[in-house]
Amino acid sequence: MKAIILSGGLGSRLKPFTEVIPKPLLPIGEKAILEIQIENLKKHGFEEIILATNYKSNYIENFFGDGSKYGVKLKISQEEIALGTAGPVKLLENELDKPFLVMNGDILTLLNYQKMYDFALQSPSILTLGIKDIITPFRFGNIFTEGDYVVGIEEKPNIETTILAGVYIFKPEILKYIPNNTYYGMDTLIKDLLANQIKIAKYQIKEYWIDIGQIEDYEKAQEVYNNHFRQEI
């Protein structure tokens, strides 16, 4: 099975760390983010991995080599111009003749990638989205009123949302919807598929998941690594 890890982001929200090191190589515990992702993918049967890079691509290429030390076949696909989150996949069109996984290079999860892949194979959809339910504590009490009077209060209610979790299963047919050499995001791809009345499947991620997009997320990932990831890898 083949997986593409989107590893080309600038990591602007993680400065000053990313001024020296590309975001996917930031250390979590004793490993880089990408190392943890690659080892988890390998554990679930993904032995061909492509790193779609842009910013500081040479750092990533020098770090991983051909992937043999991780037991995978690894390739670097470098953008010449920024192509967003879906655009880099189009560069690999000639190599993608079977369903494949795409994931963001700044998330950590204990998702069983094999199960998600198998689920997607059984679906008629050309795109399966990994989704995650997130509960965010609200800082303030919620007041209910009628006219000039208070009729109720809900103390610091939780906000429940379902988010796009940055893990996708693509079928090769989807590639015709992605333009060549154009900045094109996953959100735009999803909107375009829906506009064409193409059904999109969802896969609920119940396992641990964290996005490492901001400084506080990176600090939290350092704290949870021992509990959630070290023993799994």
N, C-alpha and C positions, 0 to 999 in steps of 0.2 A: 504494500500500500504506500501511497505517496502523500506527503504533506508539504504545504508551503507555509513558512512562518514569515509574516510581514515584519521586516526588521529595519526599515528605512527611515523611521521617524526621527525628527530632530530632538525630541525630548525637551522641548522648550520649558515645560513646567517643572522639569527636574534640574534646572540649572541651580547651582554651578557644577553639579556632578557631571552633567552631560557635555560640558565644554571641553572636557578631556577624554571622556569615555563615552562611546555610543550607548544609548539607553539599554539595548538588549544585553550588553556586557557588564552592566552594573552588578556588583556582587550581592547575593543573598546568602547569608551564611558563608560557606566556603566555595560556593559555586556561582557562576554567572546566571542571570535569568534564562538566557538561551540554553545553557547547559541543562538546567532543570527541565525545560520544555522538551529538549531533544531526548533526554533520558526517559521521560514519561511517555513520549510518543513511541520510542523504541520498545518500551515495555508492553505497549498495546499493539505491536505488530507493524508499526510504520517504520520501514527500513530505508526508504528513499525520502530525503528531506531537502527541500530547496529553501534557501534563505534569500528573500527578496530584499535587497539592500539599496541604500542611497548614501545617507550621511555616514562618513567615516567607514565606508565599505571595506577598505583595506585592513582596518583593525579587525573586523569580523572574520575576514578571509584568513588572515594570519593566525588568528586564535584557533579556528576550527580545522583548518586544512581540508582534507578530503573526508573527514568524519570517521575514519577508520578506528580511532581510539574510543569512539562511542558505539561502535558496531553498526554504523549506518553508512549509506552512500550519501554524501553531502555535496551539494552544488550551490554556488553563489550566482544569483541573477541580479546584476546591478542596473538600476535605472540610469539613463543619461539625463532625464528630466524628472521632476517630481510627478508621480502618477497617482497619488492618493492611495486608498486602501484596496480598491478593486482593479485599478489600472495595471499594477505590476503583474497580475495573473495573466493578462492578455499577452504579455511578452513571452510566456511559456506555452502558448497555444499548441505548438507542434509536438510538445512532450506530454500533453494531457489527454490521453485517449480513454481513460477510465475515471470513475469517480475519485475525487481527491479531497483532502482536508485542507482548509485554509484557517490560519489563526493569527491573532495579533501577537506581536513580540513583546508585549508589556503586560501580559496576564499570567497568573499562576493558578492552576486548578488541579484537583485530583479527579477530574472527569475521566470516566472510562471511555477513551476515544474510540475503541473498537465497538462498543455498544452503540455509540452515536452513529458511527459509520454504517453498521449493520442496519440500524433503524432507517437511515437515509436510503440505503439500497432497496428497502422494501416499499419506500414511498414513491409515488409517480412524479413527485415534484423534482425539478432540476436544481432546487436550492433548499437546503435545510439549515435553519438558524438555531444555534445554541442560545437559549434564553435563561435568565436567572431572576428569581424573585429576590428583591432587596427590601429590607425593612430599615428605614432611617428614622431615628428618634427626632421628634420635633421639639424645638427649644422652648416653645411658648404654649400656654394653655389656650384652648379654643373656646371662645364665648359664643353662646347662641342667644339671640335677642328677638323680641317681638315689640315693635314700636319703641317706646322709651324704656323698656324693662328687660332685664336679664332673665332668661327662662331656663338656662342650663349652662353647664361648663364641662368640658372634656379636658382633663389635665394632661398636657404634653402628649397628644396622640401620636402614635407612630404613623409614618408615611410609607405605604406599601406600593412599590412599583415593580414592573417587570421590564428588565433591561435586555438589550442586545449584548451578549456576553463575549463577543469577539472570537467565536469558534463557528465555523461553517463547513458544510459538506457541499461541494459543487459537483454537478455532473457536466461532462464536456459540452453538452448542448447549450449551456449557459453562456459560453464564451462568445457566441455570436452577438450577444447583447452588450458586450463591453467594447467600447471604441478603441481604435489603435492610437497609441502615443498621445493620450488625452488624460488629464487629471480627472479621475473618476472614482468616487467614493462608494463604499458599500451601501450607504443610505440612498444614494442616487440609483444604484443598481436595484435595490429593493423597490423603490418608488416606480422605476421604469417597468419592472416585471409586473407589479400590481396594476399599472396603467394598461398593460397589455393583457390583463386578466389571466395572468399565469399564477397558479397556486403556489404558495411558499409554505413548506412544512416547518414545524417548530419542534425542538427537542429540549425538554426541561432538564437543566443541570441542577441536580440536587446535591452534588458533592461540593467540597470547599472550593471557593473561587475568590480571587482578589485581583483587582486592576491596580497596576503600579504606574499611575499617571501623574501623581503629584508627590511632593516631598513627604507629606503625612502618610500617604499610601506606602511609600518606600520604607519609611520607618516602621510601619505596622508589619510589612512583609518580613522585615528582619526579626521582629518579635515572634511571628507565627511559624517561621521556617522550621524550627526544631520540633514543634508540636505536629505540624501537618505534612511536612515534605521530607525531612531527613530520613525517616524510617521507611518512606514509601519508595525511595529511589535506590 
